[in-house]
Amino acid sequence: MPAFRQVGEKQLPQEVIFMAWSPKRDLIALANRVGEVLLHRLANFQRVWSLPPNESTGKEVSALAWRPDGKILAFGLADTKKVILCDVEKPESLHSFPVSVPLTFMYWMEVTEENSVLTSFYNAEDESSLLLPRLPALPKNYSATAKIFSEEKSDEIMKLMGDVRLNALVLGGIDGFIEIYAYGMYKIASITGVTGSCLALCLSSDLKSLSVVTEVDDCPDSDPEITYFQMDTSLLSTYLPEVTRMARKFTHISTLLQYIKLSLTCMCEAWEEILLQMDSRLTKFVQEKNTTTSVQDEFMELLLWGKASVELQALLMNQLTVKGLKKLGHEFPPVVKLGMEQFRG
């Protein structure tokens, strides 16, 4: 039998503290000591993307976990006590939520138990497309040169809904903290009776049993005590159809709220671009005039006395003409149209 052999080696600039292989793709997620999350291809270790540490989200990564379909990467931040759900295609946060303590371990699993009630729910979920129109993809950016929304569409936010089959993100932290989130977003359980800091945990695929390993360090002079807990979570399995329905509705609503928020952001960015164009023309006018007179004074003099300086006349006749203002006006309807499309969806 051939022995194991090394097939590759890669030097990294920072110490890696966590790593997790994607369950579906040739990808490996890394978290280093400075709080950076990286995604590499496993074959040649080519970097796909990197997410640098951020003041608002956090800088101390304490756990990593992949969603079972490999489309979402979750990681916990100890300094801000947050959980971030990130898109596998690009380093963007799709969803985040706070927790009460710093996390030490994460485990994301898919429920495999089947029953007639749950199967009927899965089938009914697939029929929703017959009743509701498909949400239009959000544009990635607003082009300042083309004056139109980019044709390159973005629908990363819709990945939050994922597959209809139930999956659960299990979080473990210090002080016996254990919580379970359906679809990685909706909290369905909070476990009590566990002591110490979570070292590892595992939830059975039928939701009937939870195994937890913790570390208790009460006395600095002695070695920490390692304890194994076996928790009966059959209550979740008993009410699996109800839990799945509720969690799925919550995921839909949360995704749609985030979708509306991003739609409004696109509208604001487009409108701000139009205002910046107007501001740049007025700024250029002041620079060319090269006097202490402000733009407000120029327009006030025109309003009161009906007289305009040579520079203001050139601005009004060449740039801020009726045709020019109409051109700017024509740029806003696509913004409104975008918003109406999202709200109709």
TITORBA-315475 format. One record per residue (C-alpha): x, y, z; residue number from 1; residue in three letters. Coordinates in steps of 0.1 Angstrom, whole numbers. Each point is the difference from the previous one (the first is absolute). Last residue first. Example, Ala and Ser with C-alpha at 12.3 -4.5 7.8 and 13.67 -1.06 7.14 Angstrom:
2
+-------+-------+-------+-----+------+
:    px :    py :    pz : pos : code :
+-------+-------+-------+-----+------+
:   137 :   -11 :    71 :   2 :  SER :
:   -14 :   -34 :     7 :   1 :  ALA :
+-------+-------+-------+-----+------+
This chain:
345
+-------+-------+-------+-----+------+
:    px :    py :    pz : pos : code :
+-------+-------+-------+-----+------+
:  -417 :   416 :   -70 : 345 :  GLY :
:   -21 :    31 :    -4 : 344 :  ARG :
:    23 :    17 :    25 : 343 :  PHE :
:    31 :   -10 :   -19 : 342 :  GLN :
:   -13 :    11 :   -33 : 341 :  GLU :
:   -12 :    33 :    14 : 340 :  MET :
:    34 :     7 :    14 : 339 :  GLY :
:    17 :    -6 :   -33 : 338 :  LEU :
:   -25 :    21 :   -19 : 337 :  LYS :
:     7 :    29 :    24 : 336 :  VAL :
:    37 :    -2 :    -6 : 335 :  VAL :
:    -6 :    -4 :   -38 : 334 :  PRO :
:   -21 :    31 :     2 : 333 :  PRO :
:    28 :    21 :    15 : 332 :  PHE :
:    23 :     2 :   -30 : 331 :  GLU :
:   -26 :    17 :   -22 : 330 :  HIS :
:     0 :    30 :    24 : 329 :  GLY :
:    38 :     4 :    -5 : 328 :  LEU :
:    -6 :     2 :   -37 : 327 :  LYS :
:   -29 :    24 :     6 : 326 :  LYS :
:    23 :    23 :    19 : 325 :  LEU :
:    25 :    -1 :   -30 : 324 :  GLY :
:   -28 :     8 :   -25 : 323 :  LYS :
:   -12 :    29 :    21 : 322 :  VAL :
:    35 :    12 :     2 : 321 :  THR :
:    23 :    -5 :    30 : 320 :  LEU :
:    30 :    -8 :   -21 : 319 :  GLN :
:     6 :    24 :   -29 : 318 :  ASN :
:   -24 :    29 :     4 : 317 :  MET :
:    -3 :     0 :    38 : 316 :  LEU :
:    37 :    -6 :     6 : 315 :  LEU :
:    11 :    25 :   -26 : 314 :  ALA :
:   -23 :    26 :    14 : 313 :  GLN :
:    14 :    -7 :    35 : 312 :  LEU :
:    35 :     6 :   -13 : 311 :  GLU :
:    -9 :    32 :   -17 : 310 :  VAL :
:   -16 :    13 :    32 : 309 :  SER :
:   -38 :     1 :     2 : 308 :  ALA :
:   -24 :    29 :     2 : 307 :  LYS :
:   -37 :    -1 :     7 : 306 :  GLY :
:     4 :    22 :    30 : 305 :  TRP :
:   -16 :   -20 :    28 : 304 :  LEU :
:     0 :   -36 :   -14 : 303 :  LEU :
:    33 :     3 :   -18 : 302 :  LEU :
:    16 :    15 :    30 : 301 :  GLU :
:   -13 :   -28 :    22 : 300 :  MET :
:    13 :   -26 :   -25 : 299 :  PHE :
:    35 :    14 :     2 : 298 :  GLU :
:    -1 :     5 :    37 : 297 :  ASP :
:   -10 :   -37 :     5 : 296 :  GLN :
:    28 :   -11 :   -22 : 295 :  VAL :
:    25 :    18 :    22 : 294 :  SER :
:    20 :    32 :    -9 : 293 :  THR :
:    35 :    -2 :    12 : 292 :  THR :
:    13 :    -2 :   -35 : 291 :  THR :
:    16 :   -26 :   -23 : 290 :  ASN :
:   -28 :     0 :   -26 : 289 :  LYS :
:    14 :   -33 :   -14 : 288 :  GLU :
:     1 :   -16 :    35 : 287 :  GLN :
:   -35 :    11 :     9 : 286 :  VAL :
:   -14 :   -14 :   -33 : 285 :  PHE :
:    18 :   -33 :     5 : 284 :  LYS :
:   -16 :    -3 :    34 : 283 :  THR :
:   -34 :     6 :   -16 : 282 :  LEU :
:     6 :   -27 :   -25 : 281 :  ARG :
:    13 :   -24 :    26 : 280 :  SER :
:   -31 :     6 :    22 : 279 :  ASP :
:   -24 :    -8 :   -29 : 278 :  MET :
:    19 :   -32 :    -7 : 277 :  GLN :
:     1 :    -9 :    37 : 276 :  LEU :
:   -38 :     5 :     2 : 275 :  LEU :
:    -5 :   -26 :   -28 : 274 :  ILE :
:    24 :   -24 :    18 : 273 :  GLU :
:   -19 :     4 :    32 : 272 :  GLU :
:   -32 :   -10 :   -17 : 271 :  TRP :
:    15 :   -32 :   -13 : 270 :  ALA :
:    15 :    -8 :    34 : 269 :  GLU :
:   -33 :     6 :    17 : 268 :  CYS :
:   -19 :   -22 :   -24 : 267 :  MET :
:    25 :   -29 :     4 : 266 :  CYS :
:    -2 :     4 :    38 : 265 :  THR :
:   -38 :    -2 :    -2 : 264 :  LEU :
:     3 :   -33 :   -18 : 263 :  SER :
:    25 :   -12 :    26 : 262 :  LEU :
:   -24 :     7 :    28 : 261 :  LYS :
:   -29 :   -17 :   -19 : 260 :  ILE :
:    21 :   -32 :    -5 : 259 :  TYR :
:    10 :     0 :    37 : 258 :  GLN :
:   -37 :     1 :     9 : 257 :  LEU :
:    -7 :   -27 :   -25 : 256 :  LEU :
:    27 :   -22 :    14 : 255 :  THR :
:   -12 :     5 :    36 : 254 :  SER :
:   -36 :    -8 :   -11 : 253 :  ILE :
:    10 :   -32 :   -19 : 252 :  HIS :
:    22 :   -12 :    28 : 251 :  THR :
:   -28 :     5 :    26 : 250 :  PHE :
:   -24 :   -19 :   -22 : 249 :  LYS :
:    24 :   -29 :    -3 : 248 :  ARG :
:     7 :     0 :    37 : 247 :  ALA :
:   -37 :    -2 :     8 : 246 :  MET :
:    -7 :   -28 :   -25 : 245 :  ARG :
:    30 :   -20 :    10 : 244 :  THR :
:    -7 :     2 :    37 : 243 :  VAL :
:   -36 :   -11 :    -6 : 242 :  GLU :
:    11 :   -29 :   -21 : 241 :  PRO :
:    27 :   -10 :    25 : 240 :  LEU :
:   -22 :     0 :    31 : 239 :  TYR :
:    10 :   -34 :    12 : 238 :  THR :
:    36 :     4 :   -12 : 237 :  SER :
:     4 :    32 :    19 : 236 :  LEU :
:   -13 :   -16 :    31 : 235 :  LEU :
:    24 :   -28 :    -5 : 234 :  SER :
:    29 :    22 :    12 : 233 :  THR :
:    14 :   -23 :    26 : 232 :  ASP :
:    34 :    13 :    10 : 231 :  MET :
:    32 :   -21 :     4 : 230 :  GLN :
:    27 :    20 :    18 : 229 :  PHE :
:    37 :    -8 :     0 : 228 :  TYR :
:    22 :    18 :    26 : 227 :  THR :
:    37 :    10 :    -1 : 226 :  ILE :
:    13 :    14 :    33 : 225 :  GLU :
:    28 :    26 :    -3 : 224 :  PRO :
:    34 :   -10 :    15 : 223 :  ASP :
:     7 :    13 :    35 : 222 :  SER :
:    16 :    32 :    14 : 221 :  ASP :
:   -24 :    24 :   -18 : 220 :  PRO :
:   -30 :   -16 :    17 : 219 :  CYS :
:   -35 :     2 :   -16 : 218 :  ASP :
:    10 :    -9 :   -36 : 217 :  ASP :
:   -30 :   -18 :   -15 : 216 :  VAL :
:     3 :   -12 :   -36 : 215 :  GLU :
:   -29 :   -12 :   -19 : 214 :  THR :
:    -9 :   -29 :   -24 : 213 :  VAL :
:   -36 :     0 :   -13 : 212 :  VAL :
:   -22 :   -27 :   -16 : 211 :  SER :
:   -35 :     9 :   -11 : 210 :  LEU :
:   -26 :   -27 :    -7 : 209 :  SER :
:   -35 :    -2 :   -16 : 208 :  LYS :
:     5 :    24 :   -29 : 207 :  LEU :
:    -2 :   -28 :   -26 : 206 :  ASP :
:    34 :    10 :   -14 : 205 :  SER :
:    16 :    -2 :    34 : 204 :  SER :
:    14 :    33 :    14 : 203 :  LEU :
:    38 :     1 :     6 : 202 :  CYS :
:    20 :    21 :    25 : 201 :  LEU :
:    36 :    10 :     6 : 200 :  ALA :
:    21 :    20 :    25 : 199 :  LEU :
:   -28 :    18 :    17 : 198 :  CYS :
:    11 :    20 :    31 : 197 :  SER :
:   -13 :   -12 :    33 : 196 :  GLY :
:   -33 :   -12 :    13 : 195 :  THR :
:   -30 :   -14 :   -18 : 194 :  VAL :
:   -35 :     1 :    16 : 193 :  GLY :
:   -16 :    22 :   -25 : 192 :  THR :
:    -6 :    -3 :   -38 : 191 :  ILE :
:   -16 :    28 :   -20 : 190 :  SER :
:   -21 :   -12 :   -29 : 189 :  ALA :
:   -18 :    11 :   -32 : 188 :  ILE :
:    20 :    32 :    -8 : 187 :  LYS :
:    -7 :    10 :   -36 : 186 :  TYR :
:    29 :    10 :   -22 : 185 :  MET :
:    24 :   -29 :    -8 : 184 :  GLY :
:   -27 :   -19 :   -18 : 183 :  TYR :
:   -14 :    -9 :    34 : 182 :  ALA :
:    22 :    14 :    28 : 181 :  TYR :
:    10 :   -20 :    30 : 180 :  ILE :
:    15 :    15 :    32 : 179 :  GLU :
:    26 :   -12 :    25 : 178 :  ILE :
:    17 :    22 :    27 : 177 :  PHE :
:    16 :   -20 :    28 : 176 :  GLY :
:    19 :    29 :    14 : 175 :  ASP :
:    20 :     5 :   -33 : 174 :  ILE :
:   -13 :    -8 :   -34 : 173 :  GLY :
:   -18 :   -25 :   -22 : 172 :  GLY :
:   -21 :     7 :   -30 : 171 :  LEU :
:   -20 :   -26 :   -20 : 170 :  VAL :
:   -11 :    10 :   -35 : 169 :  LEU :
:   -29 :   -21 :   -12 : 168 :  ALA :
:   -11 :   -12 :   -34 : 167 :  ASN :
:   -36 :    -6 :   -12 : 166 :  LEU :
:    -7 :    -9 :   -36 : 165 :  ARG :
:   -13 :    30 :   -19 : 164 :  VAL :
:    34 :     6 :   -16 : 163 :  ASP :
:    16 :    34 :     3 : 162 :  GLY :
:   -20 :    29 :    14 : 161 :  MET :
:    32 :    20 :     6 : 160 :  LEU :
:    10 :    -5 :   -36 : 159 :  LYS :
:   -25 :    27 :    -9 : 158 :  MET :
:    24 :    27 :    12 : 157 :  ILE :
:    26 :   -11 :   -26 : 156 :  GLU :
:   -23 :    11 :   -28 : 155 :  ASP :
:    22 :    24 :   -19 : 154 :  SER :
:    -6 :    12 :   -36 : 153 :  LYS :
:    25 :    12 :   -25 : 152 :  GLU :
:   -20 :    23 :   -22 : 151 :  GLU :
:    13 :    29 :    20 : 150 :  SER :
:   -25 :    27 :     7 : 149 :  PHE :
:     0 :    29 :   -23 : 148 :  ILE :
:    18 :    33 :    -4 : 147 :  LYS :
:    26 :   -17 :   -22 : 146 :  ALA :
:    28 :    20 :    15 : 145 :  THR :
:   -10 :     1 :    36 : 144 :  ALA :
:    -9 :   -37 :     0 : 143 :  SER :
:   -23 :   -11 :    29 : 142 :  TYR :
:    11 :   -33 :    16 : 141 :  ASN :
:    -8 :   -36 :     5 : 140 :  LYS :
:   -35 :     0 :   -12 : 139 :  PRO :
:   -25 :   -20 :    21 : 138 :  LEU :
:   -15 :   -31 :   -15 : 137 :  ALA :
:   -37 :     2 :    -7 : 136 :  PRO :
:   -22 :   -20 :    25 : 135 :  LEU :
:   -18 :   -29 :   -16 : 134 :  ARG :
:   -37 :     7 :    -2 : 133 :  PRO :
:   -23 :   -16 :    27 : 132 :  LEU :
:   -27 :   -26 :    -4 : 131 :  LEU :
:    16 :   -26 :   -22 : 130 :  LEU :
:    35 :     6 :    16 : 129 :  SER :
:   -15 :   -10 :    33 : 128 :  SER :
:    -6 :   -36 :   -12 : 127 :  GLU :
:    34 :   -12 :    11 : 126 :  ASP :
:    -9 :     7 :    36 : 125 :  GLU :
:   -31 :   -22 :    -3 : 124 :  ALA :
:    22 :   -30 :    -9 : 123 :  ASN :
:    23 :     6 :    30 : 122 :  TYR :
:   -30 :     4 :    23 : 121 :  PHE :
:   -15 :   -33 :   -13 : 120 :  SER :
:    33 :   -17 :     8 : 119 :  THR :
:     0 :    14 :    35 : 118 :  LEU :
:   -34 :   -14 :     7 : 117 :  VAL :
:     8 :   -34 :   -15 : 116 :  SER :
:    32 :    -5 :    20 : 115 :  ASN :
:    37 :     3 :    -7 : 114 :  GLU :
:    30 :     4 :    22 : 113 :  GLU :
:    31 :    12 :   -18 : 112 :  THR :
:     6 :    33 :    18 : 111 :  VAL :
:    30 :    18 :   -14 : 110 :  GLU :
:    29 :    11 :    22 : 109 :  MET :
:    20 :    32 :    10 : 108 :  TRP :
:    24 :    -2 :    30 : 107 :  TYR :
:    16 :    30 :    16 : 106 :  MET :
:    25 :     2 :    29 : 105 :  PHE :
:    15 :    25 :    24 : 104 :  THR :
:   -26 :    29 :    -1 : 103 :  LEU :
:     3 :    31 :    20 : 102 :  PRO :
:   -31 :     6 :    22 : 101 :  VAL :
:   -35 :    15 :    -5 : 100 :  SER :
:    -4 :    -5 :   -37 :  99 :  VAL :
:    -5 :    26 :   -27 :  98 :  PRO :
:   -13 :    -5 :   -35 :  97 :  PHE :
:    14 :     3 :   -35 :  96 :  SER :
:   -12 :    -5 :   -35 :  95 :  HIS :
:    13 :     2 :   -36 :  94 :  LEU :
:    35 :    12 :     9 :  93 :  SER :
:    21 :     3 :   -32 :  92 :  GLU :
:    33 :   -15 :    -9 :  91 :  PRO :
:   -11 :   -14 :   -34 :  90 :  LYS :
:   -12 :   -33 :   -14 :  89 :  GLU :
:    -3 :   -19 :    33 :  88 :  VAL :
:   -24 :    25 :    14 :  87 :  ASP :
:     6 :     8 :    37 :  86 :  CYS :
:   -22 :    -6 :    31 :  85 :  LEU :
:    14 :    19 :    29 :  84 :  ILE :
:    -5 :    -9 :    37 :  83 :  VAL :
:     6 :    27 :    25 :  82 :  LYS :
:    15 :     4 :    35 :  81 :  LYS :
:    20 :    31 :    -9 :  80 :  THR :
:    33 :   -12 :    13 :  79 :  ASP :
:    -7 :   -37 :    -4 :  78 :  ALA :
:    -9 :     0 :   -37 :  77 :  LEU :
:   -18 :   -31 :   -13 :  76 :  GLY :
:     2 :   -13 :   -36 :  75 :  PHE :
:   -26 :   -13 :   -24 :  74 :  ALA :
:     8 :    -9 :   -37 :  73 :  LEU :
:   -30 :    -3 :   -24 :  72 :  ILE :
:    -2 :   -18 :   -33 :  71 :  LYS :
:    15 :   -33 :    11 :  70 :  GLY :
:   -33 :   -19 :     0 :  69 :  ASP :
:     5 :   -12 :    36 :  68 :  PRO :
:     6 :    36 :    12 :  67 :  ARG :
:    37 :     3 :     9 :  66 :  TRP :
:    13 :     8 :    35 :  65 :  ALA :
:    27 :    21 :    16 :  64 :  LEU :
:     8 :    11 :    35 :  63 :  ALA :
:    18 :    26 :    21 :  62 :  SER :
:     8 :    28 :   -24 :  61 :  VAL :
:    13 :    31 :    19 :  60 :  GLU :
:    -2 :    32 :   -21 :  59 :  LYS :
:   -37 :    10 :     2 :  58 :  GLY :
:   -30 :    11 :   -20 :  57 :  THR :
:     1 :    38 :     3 :  56 :  SER :
:    38 :     3 :     3 :  55 :  GLU :
:     7 :   -23 :   -29 :  54 :  ASN :
:    25 :   -28 :    -5 :  53 :  PRO :
:     9 :    -7 :   -36 :  52 :  PRO :
:   -22 :   -24 :   -21 :  51 :  LEU :
:    22 :   -19 :   -25 :  50 :  SER :
:   -10 :   -14 :   -34 :  49 :  TRP :
:     7 :   -30 :   -23 :  48 :  VAL :
:    36 :    -5 :     9 :  47 :  ARG :
:    17 :   -27 :   -19 :  46 :  GLN :
:    10 :   -30 :    21 :  45 :  PHE :
:     7 :   -21 :   -30 :  44 :  ASN :
:   -25 :   -28 :     6 :  43 :  ALA :
:   -17 :    13 :    31 :  42 :  LEU :
:   -13 :    33 :   -14 :  41 :  ARG :
:     3 :    26 :    26 :  40 :  HIS :
:   -24 :    22 :    21 :  39 :  LEU :
:    14 :    24 :    25 :  38 :  LEU :
:   -14 :    15 :    33 :  37 :  VAL :
:    22 :    26 :    16 :  36 :  GLU :
:    -1 :     5 :    38 :  35 :  GLY :
:    37 :     7 :     6 :  34 :  VAL :
:     6 :   -36 :    12 :  33 :  ARG :
:   -12 :   -16 :   -32 :  32 :  ASN :
:   -33 :   -15 :   -11 :  31 :  ALA :
:     1 :   -25 :   -29 :  30 :  LEU :
:   -28 :   -14 :   -23 :  29 :  ALA :
:     9 :   -29 :   -24 :  28 :  ILE :
:   -16 :    -4 :   -34 :  27 :  LEU :
:    -3 :   -29 :   -25 :  26 :  ASP :
:   -38 :     0 :     3 :  25 :  ARG :
:   -28 :   -18 :    18 :  24 :  LYS :
:     8 :    -4 :    37 :  23 :  PRO :
:    24 :    30 :     0 :  22 :  SER :
:    31 :    -7 :    21 :  21 :  TRP :
:     4 :    19 :    32 :  20 :  ALA :
:    30 :    18 :    16 :  19 :  MET :
:     6 :    18 :    32 :  18 :  PHE :
:    30 :    16 :    17 :  17 :  ILE :
:    22 :     7 :   -30 :  16 :  VAL :
:    32 :    20 :     9 :  15 :  GLU :
:     6 :    29 :   -24 :  14 :  GLN :
:    20 :     5 :   -32 :  13 :  PRO :
:    -7 :   -34 :   -14 :  12 :  LEU :
:    25 :   -24 :   -17 :  11 :  GLN :
:   -16 :   -27 :   -21 :  10 :  LYS :
:    10 :   -37 :    -3 :   9 :  GLU :
:   -11 :   -27 :   -23 :   8 :  GLY :
:    -3 :   -38 :    -7 :   7 :  VAL :
:    14 :   -14 :    32 :   6 :  GLN :
:     0 :   -37 :     2 :   5 :  ARG :
:   -21 :   -27 :    17 :   4 :  PHE :
:    14 :   -34 :    -3 :   3 :  ALA :
:    -9 :   -24 :   -28 :   2 :  PRO :
:   -15 :   -34 :    10 :   1 :  MET :
+-------+-------+-------+-----+------+
